[in-house]
Amino acid sequence: MEHVFKELWGRRELIWMLSARNLKIRYKHSVLGFFWSLLTPGLFILIYAVFARILRFSADRPGYLSFLVTGIVVWQFTASCLNDGLQAVTGNVNLVKKTSFPRLILPLSMTMANAVNFLLTMVVLLGYLVIASGTWGSAAWLVPAFLGHLALNLGVVFVMATGNVFFRDMQHVVGILSLAWFFLTPIFYDIAMQIAFLPEGWATLCYLNPLSGILGAYRSALLGDPAPPLAGLALSLGVSALVLLSGFVLYQRTERLFGEVL
């Protein structure tokens, strides 16, 4: 494991170059550039704000729009990694076949590009929250939230990148699974609604969905919401670490076959 990190550190300039390239490709020939990254979640927010009002999700929730905006922005980071991860390897066939370099750089640079985009979006989100609500929680929650989120998304990219090399139906599977994941994550509703469906004493199981604990930590930091229970947050972060480790092992054990399959 240590030699992997040393090799990646030795190629850090290549990682940055590929990350920057991924960002440039995303906004190439685009008039609005980065602001397209705000329009997509903005449309989601508008749709789900109306949807939630109809179903009265916001009836007992003050500052519901800020609650929803935070959830959509956090989800968008994961959704981007899900979709872009499919092309992390298959979109770089020439590099895989003709160049000798650590293949781990491809999913890593893809995740870093999305992380940069997410952080830029977070700056805009912070500006909105200051204007809209003026509330603030404990900024310390941002650290475990972001690190767990980053670990989860990198693990997801490893899995997506590997799967799409061997099974080209992955994009269709991902579309279905991401929709299910979205609705199982407390984005436009409070996690208490999920807990209400579980037997007493089983509430922690909700945090097996890693985004539940991660999103709760973000909302605690940004909105001043009650922090997720430590057991629940630890479970979400543990699942995120497991996804990262599993994705890393899967990718590393199959990457030698990429050149043959592509």
C-alpha angles and dihedrals in degrees: 000000000000093000090053092058091045091051092048091048089051089054096044092121090056090049091053092045093052091045090052090046091053090052092047092050090051093056100030113136088358117140095203096035113180092011090074085070088061096044094061097054087039090060091047090051092051093049096045094042089059091042092049092048091052091051091040095237087143097049096103098025119094113205091020096161092057088048090052096043091054092050094049094048092050092047092049091062091056093041091053091051091048092053100036092044089068089067098039092103106012090051091057101049094141092054093047095049103036108029132066111221138118105289089211087077092073099063091034093055091045091054092045091053090053091045091055090049090049093050091051089051090049090057089056090044091053090052090051094048093050090052097040102043112357089213125133134184132195109315088203088078089065092072099059090036095055096039092049091045092050092048092049093049094047090052089049091051091051090053095043093047093049096043094050092055093059102026116039091188088074093101091061093046091048091052091057097040094047091053090052091046091051094055093043090056117081095242103131096017134048119261088238087077090061093044090053089066094054127083115260112281094024098089093111090068089075087070092063081089096077093209090062094067094035093051090046090055092049091051091048090054098041104031104025092244118159109280117252113259111274091238090052094046091046089052092050092048090046091053089048090053090048092051090050094048094045092047092047093051092046092050095045094049095049103035093091088066096052095089092051096048099043 
